[in-house]
């Protein structure tokens, strides 16, 4: 028995974070919000809670012969409501359903666009809107692509018109090859820009 009668008096639960925990050895250390690092054993946990490094927890502080100790260790339910905070194993809390999730990413021309909750499909993060520098960079990229597509469209249109005037099948085919994908890219780029800026699903 590690606790004495005077030391076994119950104290108010405190908040903390599991700084380190070994599944093999069955013990670890908790950094309390009071700045004290405490030892705890898996036997000091409550219920079916399986401690992991990085968990936000509640515990009851104790003092035994070997130093500060934490008992009654359990997951802090309030931490699940701290929207946007990163938890252990890279999970975050969904701002809509408050579940711990690994967000699903969408990309826009190879760059992260938005992330969504896999449970409620709510938007977790909009990378496009993060700061004026990011938006300005995206605008430069899109203007460059847009200009290239416009030039391709005009060249294709030129070949189509000259091919029709000269009855040149080769020029007509080349013009169609250039015009069709350019139009598709222009429409697709315009739609992606609108959905990225407004945040609407596309």
C-alpha positions as CSV (number, residue, x, y, z in Angstrom):
1,X,0.0,0.0,0.0
2,X,1.7,3.2,-1.2
3,X,-0.7,5.7,0.3
4,X,-0.9,6.8,3.9
5,X,-4.1,7.7,5.7
6,X,-3.4,11.4,5.5
7,X,-2.3,11.2,1.9
8,X,-5.3,9.1,0.8
9,X,-7.7,12.1,1.3
10,X,-9.5,12.8,-1.9
11,X,-8.5,16.0,-3.8
12,X,-10.3,18.0,-6.4
13,X,-9.8,16.5,-9.9
14,X,-7.2,18.4,-12.0
15,X,-6.6,18.6,-15.7
16,X,-3.5,17.4,-17.4
17,X,-1.8,15.8,-20.4
18,X,-0.2,12.4,-20.6
19,X,3.4,13.3,-21.4
20,X,4.6,9.7,-21.8
21,X,3.1,6.3,-21.4
22,X,4.5,2.8,-22.1
23,X,2.0,0.1,-23.1
24,X,4.6,-2.6,-22.4
25,X,5.6,-1.3,-18.9
26,X,2.1,-0.2,-18.0
27,X,3.1,3.2,-16.5
28,X,3.8,6.7,-17.5
29,X,3.8,10.4,-16.5
30,X,1.3,13.2,-16.5
31,X,1.9,16.9,-16.8
32,X,-0.7,18.6,-14.7
33,X,-2.0,22.1,-15.4
34,X,-0.4,23.1,-12.1
35,X,3.1,22.4,-13.7
36,X,3.8,19.3,-11.7
37,X,4.8,16.0,-13.4
38,X,3.2,13.0,-11.8
39,X,3.7,9.2,-12.1
40,X,0.8,7.0,-12.8
41,X,0.2,3.3,-13.4
42,X,-2.4,1.7,-15.7
43,X,-4.1,0.5,-12.5
44,X,-4.7,4.1,-11.6
45,X,-7.0,4.6,-14.6
46,X,-10.8,4.6,-14.4
47,X,-13.1,2.5,-16.5
48,X,-12.1,1.1,-19.9
49,X,-9.8,4.1,-20.6
50,X,-6.6,3.1,-22.4
51,X,-4.0,5.8,-21.8
52,X,-1.9,7.0,-24.7
53,X,0.7,9.7,-25.0
54,X,-0.9,13.1,-25.7
55,X,-4.3,12.3,-24.2
56,X,-6.0,15.2,-22.3
57,X,-7.2,13.7,-19.0
58,X,-8.6,14.4,-15.6
59,X,-6.9,13.0,-12.5
60,X,-6.7,13.2,-8.7
61,X,-3.3,14.3,-7.3
62,X,-1.7,12.3,-4.6
63,X,1.7,12.3,-2.8
64,X,3.3,9.0,-1.8
65,X,6.7,8.0,-0.6
66,X,8.3,8.2,-4.1
67,X,6.8,11.6,-5.0
68,X,3.8,13.1,-6.8
69,X,1.3,10.6,-8.2
70,X,-1.9,10.7,-10.2
71,X,-4.9,8.4,-9.5
72,X,-8.4,8.2,-11.0
73,X,-6.9,9.0,-14.4
74,X,-9.6,9.3,-17.0
75,X,-10.2,11.0,-20.4
76,X,-11.3,14.6,-20.1
77,X,-14.7,14.9,-21.7
78,X,-14.4,18.7,-22.0
79,X,-11.4,18.3,-24.3
80,X,-13.6,16.7,-27.0
81,X,-15.3,20.1,-27.3
82,X,-12.2,22.1,-27.9
83,X,-12.7,22.7,-31.6
84,X,-9.7,22.5,-33.9
85,X,-7.2,21.2,-31.2
86,X,-4.9,18.4,-32.4
87,X,-5.0,15.3,-30.2
88,X,-2.9,12.2,-30.0
89,X,-2.3,10.2,-33.2
90,X,-2.9,13.4,-35.3
91,X,-6.6,13.5,-34.8
92,X,-8.6,16.7,-34.4
93,X,-12.0,17.5,-33.1
94,X,-14.7,18.2,-35.7
95,X,-16.2,21.7,-35.3
96,X,-19.6,20.4,-36.2
97,X,-20.1,17.0,-34.5
98,X,-17.2,17.2,-31.9
99,X,-15.9,13.7,-32.7
100,X,-12.2,13.0,-32.8
101,X,-11.4,12.5,-36.5
102,X,-8.7,12.2,-39.1
103,X,-10.0,14.7,-41.7
104,X,-10.5,13.8,-45.4
105,X,-8.6,16.1,-47.7
106,X,-9.5,17.5,-51.1
107,X,-6.9,18.9,-53.4
108,X,-7.0,21.7,-56.0
109,X,-4.5,21.3,-58.8
110,X,-2.2,19.4,-56.5
111,X,-2.5,21.8,-53.5
112,X,-4.6,21.2,-50.4
113,X,-8.0,22.8,-50.8
114,X,-10.4,21.8,-47.9
115,X,-10.7,19.1,-45.3
116,X,-13.9,17.4,-44.2
117,X,-15.2,15.3,-41.3
118,X,-15.7,11.7,-42.4
119,X,-18.8,11.3,-40.2
120,X,-20.9,14.5,-40.7
121,X,-19.1,15.8,-43.9
122,X,-18.8,19.2,-42.2
123,X,-15.9,21.4,-43.3
124,X,-13.0,21.3,-40.9
125,X,-10.5,23.5,-42.6
126,X,-10.4,25.7,-45.7
127,X,-6.7,26.0,-46.8
128,X,-7.6,28.4,-49.6
129,X,-8.9,31.1,-47.2
130,X,-5.9,30.9,-44.8
131,X,-4.3,34.3,-45.1
132,X,-4.1,36.9,-48.0
133,X,-0.7,35.5,-49.1
134,X,-2.1,32.1,-49.8
135,X,-5.1,33.5,-51.7
136,X,-2.8,35.9,-53.7
137,X,-0.5,32.9,-54.6
138,X,-3.5,30.9,-55.8
139,X,-4.7,33.8,-57.9
140,X,-1.3,34.1,-59.6
141,X,-1.3,30.4,-60.4
142,X,-4.8,30.4,-61.7
143,X,-4.2,33.5,-63.8
144,X,-1.2,31.8,-65.4
145,X,-3.2,28.7,-66.2
146,X,-6.1,30.7,-67.5
147,X,-3.8,32.7,-69.8
148,X,-2.3,29.5,-71.2
149,X,-5.7,28.1,-71.8
150,X,-6.9,31.3,-73.5
151,X,-3.9,31.3,-75.8
152,X,-4.4,27.6,-76.7
153,X,-8.1,28.3,-77.4
154,X,-7.2,31.3,-79.7
155,X,-4.6,29.2,-81.6
156,X,-7.1,26.4,-82.0
157,X,-9.8,28.8,-83.2
158,X,-7.3,30.2,-85.7
159,X,-6.6,26.8,-87.2
160,X,-10.4,26.0,-87.3
161,X,-11.2,29.2,-89.2
162,X,-8.3,28.9,-91.7
163,X,-9.0,25.2,-92.2
164,X,-12.7,26.0,-93.0
165,X,-11.7,28.7,-95.4
166,X,-9.1,26.6,-97.2
167,X,-11.0,23.3,-96.8
168,X,-8.0,21.9,-95.0
169,X,-9.1,18.8,-93.0
170,X,-5.7,18.8,-91.1
171,X,-6.1,22.3,-89.9
172,X,-9.7,21.7,-88.8
173,X,-8.7,18.6,-86.8
174,X,-5.8,20.4,-85.2
175,X,-8.1,23.3,-84.3
176,X,-10.6,21.0,-82.7
177,X,-7.9,19.2,-80.7
178,X,-6.7,22.5,-79.3
179,X,-10.1,24.2,-78.8
180,X,-12.1,21.4,-77.1
181,X,-9.7,20.7,-74.1
182,X,-9.0,24.4,-73.7
183,X,-12.7,25.2,-73.3
184,X,-13.1,22.3,-70.9
185,X,-10.2,23.5,-68.8
186,X,-11.5,27.1,-68.7
187,X,-14.9,26.0,-67.5
188,X,-13.4,23.6,-65.0
189,X,-11.0,26.2,-63.7
190,X,-13.8,28.8,-63.4
191,X,-15.9,26.4,-61.4
192,X,-13.1,25.3,-59.1
193,X,-12.2,29.0,-58.4
194,X,-15.8,29.8,-57.5
195,X,-16.2,26.8,-55.2
196,X,-12.8,27.4,-53.5
197,X,-13.6,31.1,-52.8
198,X,-17.1,30.6,-51.7
199,X,-16.5,27.3,-49.8
200,X,-19.3,25.5,-51.6
201,X,-18.9,21.8,-52.3
202,X,-18.1,21.1,-55.9
